[in-house]
Amino acid sequence: MPNSAPQMSEQDLVAAVKEAQKQAYAPYSNFPVGAVIRTASGAVYSGCNVENASYPEGTCAEAGAIANMVMQGDRDIAEIYVIGNGDGLVSPCGGCRQRIREFSNPNTTIHICGPEGVRKVLTISELLPYSFGPEHLAPKQAG
């Protein structure tokens, strides 16, 4: 269910992504990841990674948050927060970058977080330059 609290602050969204990370099911990698999306409408959706014994069949946190968003009828990601542990940046994998791109616009921002909070903020164009998106499949107008 979306959280449509009045304009959550960055601090609130970081707290929400940390809560999403706590729900991760990562018994094989021991690498829990959380994701939180705020849409253009202001609704907030979360997801976490879910692994299983057949490794390639797991689900990324970003994919879970996007599925949650789509299930509720939302389609426009304004910003997404992703969190993982460790010293390096835990940015979305290639598949999730494409999933984010599907529902983003040039102003969509990706907040890459660690335990201490936001580490880096990128636009979708910086995260996935020269991307392929829905507009590439739009029928061409004759004329």
Residue pairs with C-beta under 8 A, 6 or more apart in sequence:
1 72
2 43
2 44
2 45
2 68
2 69
2 72
2 74
3 16
3 43
3 44
4 41
4 42
4 43
4 44
5 12
5 44
6 42
7 42
8 16
8 38
8 44
10 111
10 118
13 36
13 38
13 44
13 79
13 81
13 111
14 81
14 83
14 111
14 113
14 117
14 118
16 36
16 44
16 46
16 81
17 34
17 35
17 36
17 46
17 81
17 82
17 83
17 113
18 34
18 83
18 113
18 115
19 34
19 46
20 34
20 35
20 36
20 46
20 47
20 48
20 61
20 65
20 83
21 32
21 33
21 34
21 48
21 61
21 83
21 84
22 32
22 34
22 48
23 34
23 48
24 32
24 33
24 34
24 48
24 49
24 50
24 61
25 48
25 49
25 50
25 51
26 32
26 33
26 49
26 51
27 51
28 51
28 53
28 55
29 51
31 49
31 84
31 85
31 86
32 48
32 49
32 84
32 85
33 48
33 49
33 60
33 61
33 82
33 83
33 84
33 90
34 46
34 47
34 48
34 61
34 81
34 82
34 83
35 46
35 47
35 48
35 60
35 61
35 62
35 64
35 65
35 80
35 81
35 82
35 83
36 44
36 45
36 46
36 47
36 65
36 80
36 81
37 44
37 45
37 46
37 65
37 66
37 68
37 69
37 77
37 79
37 80
37 81
38 44
38 77
38 78
38 79
38 80
39 45
39 69
39 74
39 75
39 76
39 77
39 78
40 76
40 77
40 78
41 74
41 76
43 69
43 72
43 74
45 65
45 66
45 68
45 69
45 72
45 74
46 64
46 65
46 68
47 60
47 61
47 62
47 63
47 64
47 65
47 66
47 67
47 68
48 61
48 64
49 58
49 59
49 60
49 61
49 64
50 58
50 59
50 64
51 58
52 58
60 92
60 93
60 95
60 96
61 82
62 80
62 82
62 92
62 96
62 99
62 100
63 95
63 96
63 99
65 80
66 77
66 99
66 100
66 103
69 75
69 77
69 103
70 103
75 103
76 103
76 104
76 105
77 100
77 103
77 104
77 108
78 107
78 108
78 109
79 108
79 109
79 110
79 111
80 92
80 100
80 108
80 109
80 110
80 111
81 111
81 113
81 118
82 90
82 91
82 92
82 110
82 111
82 112
82 113
83 90
83 113
83 114
83 115
84 90
84 113
84 114
85 114
85 115
86 114
87 114
89 112
89 114
89 119
89 120
90 112
90 113
90 114
91 110
91 112
91 127
92 100
92 110
92 127
97 127
97 128
97 131
98 128
98 131
98 132
100 108
100 110
100 124
100 127
100 128
101 124
101 128
101 131
101 132
101 133
102 133
102 134
104 124
105 124
106 123
106 124
106 125
107 123
108 123
108 124
109 121
109 122
109 123
109 124
110 121
110 122
110 123
110 124
110 127
111 118
111 120
111 121
112 118
112 119
112 120
112 121
112 122
113 119
124 131
125 131
